[in-house]
């Protein structure tokens, strides 16, 4: 999410602000088993993707409030006085 937020910081040059990034990335970040299993199409699929994009846009616009200073996945805090 922080990477997408970083990409959104270039929106004046790319026009990929949080909403556009959410529309593009939501189906991959929040995959819907309902759509895949039932083969939704038309209005139902559109509404499902719309909900996904709203959720991703919300997360992107609230990254700091949601994640704060949490370490990025794959980084280790061990060795800094912490134990496993």
Secondary structure, DSSP 8 states (H G I E B T S, - for coil): -HHHHHHHTTHHHH---HHHHHHHHHHHHT--HHHHHHT--THHHHHHHHHHHHHHHHHHHTHHHHHTT---TT---TTSS---
